[in-house]
Amino acid sequence: MSERNVVRVREVMSTRFDTVDGMVTVSEALALMCKIEAECLIVDKRHDDDEYGMLLVSDIARHVLGKDRAPERVNVYEVTAKPVIAVDPQMDIRYCARLFTRFDLSRAPVIENGKVVGIVSFSNLVFGGLCRF
């Protein structure tokens, strides 16, 4: 029997991500997303006892566009998912995929020692994990 090769989240996650303050407007966050060609932003903690959030394009579509709200009049904190389910960089990607499925996630921040070190998505899991075999 051959030894199973475990692929960790750290090996497939994206280390390129940007953060935004929850007090900026959705319009400002969208401008940043367009500039860096990102589908999500990490929303910074406001203090040590706060939690990270995540702003997804789908949140903007549902809570701003879908409700006919003006993006320049809505703050990021109003439409952000917070707290978010985070992933440990040492997690096996198979368990990460199961976690995503169980909680209907498309991506999650990767947190190590209380700090965001990356973002992992289904695409990262599939292309980074399965394409190496």
C-alpha positions as CSV (number, residue, x, y, z in Angstrom):
1,M,0.0,0.0,0.0
2,S,1.4,3.4,-0.9
3,E,1.8,6.2,1.5
4,R,-0.8,9.0,1.1
5,N,0.5,12.4,0.2
6,V,-1.1,15.1,2.4
7,V,-1.5,18.5,0.9
8,R,-1.8,21.3,3.4
9,V,-3.8,24.6,3.0
10,R,-0.5,26.5,3.3
11,E,0.7,24.9,0.1
12,V,-2.3,26.0,-2.0
13,M,-3.5,29.2,-0.4
14,S,-3.1,32.6,-2.0
15,T,-0.9,34.9,-0.1
16,R,-2.0,37.9,-2.1
17,F,-4.9,39.6,-0.4
18,D,-5.8,43.1,0.6
19,T,-7.5,44.5,3.7
20,V,-10.0,47.3,4.2
21,D,-11.4,49.1,7.1
22,G,-15.0,48.5,7.9
23,M,-15.8,52.2,7.9
24,V,-15.0,52.8,4.3
25,T,-17.8,52.9,1.8
26,V,-18.7,50.0,-0.5
27,S,-17.9,52.3,-3.4
28,E,-14.3,52.8,-2.0
29,A,-14.0,49.1,-1.4
30,L,-15.2,48.3,-5.0
31,A,-12.6,50.7,-6.4
32,L,-9.9,48.8,-4.6
33,M,-11.3,45.5,-5.7
34,C,-11.4,46.6,-9.3
35,K,-7.8,48.0,-9.1
36,I,-6.3,44.8,-7.7
37,E,-8.7,42.5,-9.6
38,A,-10.0,40.8,-6.4
39,E,-13.3,39.1,-5.6
40,C,-12.9,39.6,-1.9
41,L,-11.3,41.8,0.8
42,I,-10.4,41.0,4.3
43,V,-12.1,43.5,6.7
44,D,-9.6,44.4,9.4
45,K,-10.2,44.0,13.1
46,R,-11.1,47.3,14.8
47,H,-9.5,46.3,18.1
48,D,-7.9,43.2,19.7
49,D,-11.2,41.7,20.8
50,D,-12.8,42.1,17.4
51,E,-12.9,39.5,14.7
52,Y,-11.8,39.6,11.0
53,G,-14.5,40.0,8.4
54,M,-14.7,39.3,4.7
55,L,-16.3,41.3,2.0
56,L,-17.3,39.3,-1.1
57,V,-18.5,40.5,-4.4
58,S,-21.6,38.4,-3.8
59,D,-22.3,40.4,-0.5
60,I,-22.2,43.6,-2.5
61,A,-24.5,42.1,-5.1
62,R,-27.0,40.9,-2.5
63,H,-27.0,43.7,0.0
64,V,-26.3,46.7,-2.1
65,L,-27.1,46.1,-5.8
66,G,-30.0,43.7,-5.1
67,K,-31.6,46.1,-2.6
68,D,-31.0,49.2,-4.8
69,R,-28.8,50.9,-2.2
70,A,-26.2,53.5,-3.2
71,P,-22.7,52.1,-2.8
72,E,-21.3,55.5,-1.8
73,R,-23.8,55.6,1.1
74,V,-23.2,52.1,2.5
75,N,-20.3,51.3,4.8
76,V,-18.4,48.0,4.4
77,Y,-19.3,46.9,7.9
78,E,-23.0,46.9,7.0
79,V,-22.6,44.2,4.4
80,T,-19.6,42.2,5.6
81,A,-19.7,38.6,6.8
82,K,-18.3,38.8,10.3
83,P,-17.1,36.8,12.1
84,V,-15.9,34.5,9.3
85,I,-15.0,30.8,9.5
86,A,-11.2,30.7,9.2
87,V,-8.9,27.9,8.2
88,D,-5.6,26.8,9.8
89,P,-2.7,26.7,7.3
90,Q,-1.8,23.1,8.5
91,M,-5.3,21.8,7.6
92,D,-5.4,19.0,5.0
93,I,-7.1,20.3,1.9
94,R,-9.6,17.4,1.9
95,Y,-10.9,18.6,5.3
96,C,-10.9,22.2,4.1
97,A,-13.1,21.2,1.1
98,R,-15.5,19.3,3.5
99,L,-15.7,22.4,5.7
100,F,-16.5,24.6,2.7
101,T,-19.2,22.2,1.7
102,R,-20.7,21.9,5.1
103,F,-21.0,25.6,5.7
104,D,-21.6,26.6,2.0
105,L,-18.4,28.7,1.7
106,S,-16.5,29.6,-1.4
107,R,-13.4,31.0,0.3
108,A,-12.0,31.6,3.7
109,P,-9.2,33.5,5.4
110,V,-6.2,31.4,6.5
111,I,-5.3,32.5,10.0
112,E,-2.1,31.7,11.9
113,N,-1.2,33.1,15.3
114,G,-4.2,35.4,15.2
115,K,-3.1,37.0,11.9
116,V,-4.4,36.5,8.3
117,V,-1.7,34.9,6.3
118,G,-3.7,34.1,3.2
119,I,-7.0,33.2,1.5
120,V,-8.0,29.8,0.3
121,S,-10.8,29.1,-2.2
122,F,-12.3,26.0,-3.8
123,S,-10.2,26.9,-6.9
124,N,-7.0,26.9,-4.8
125,L,-8.0,23.5,-3.4
126,V,-8.7,21.9,-6.7
127,F,-6.0,23.3,-8.9
128,G,-3.3,23.5,-6.2
129,G,-4.2,20.2,-4.7
130,L,-5.3,17.9,-7.4
131,C,-3.2,19.2,-10.3
132,R,0.0,18.0,-8.6
133,F,-0.9,14.3,-8.8
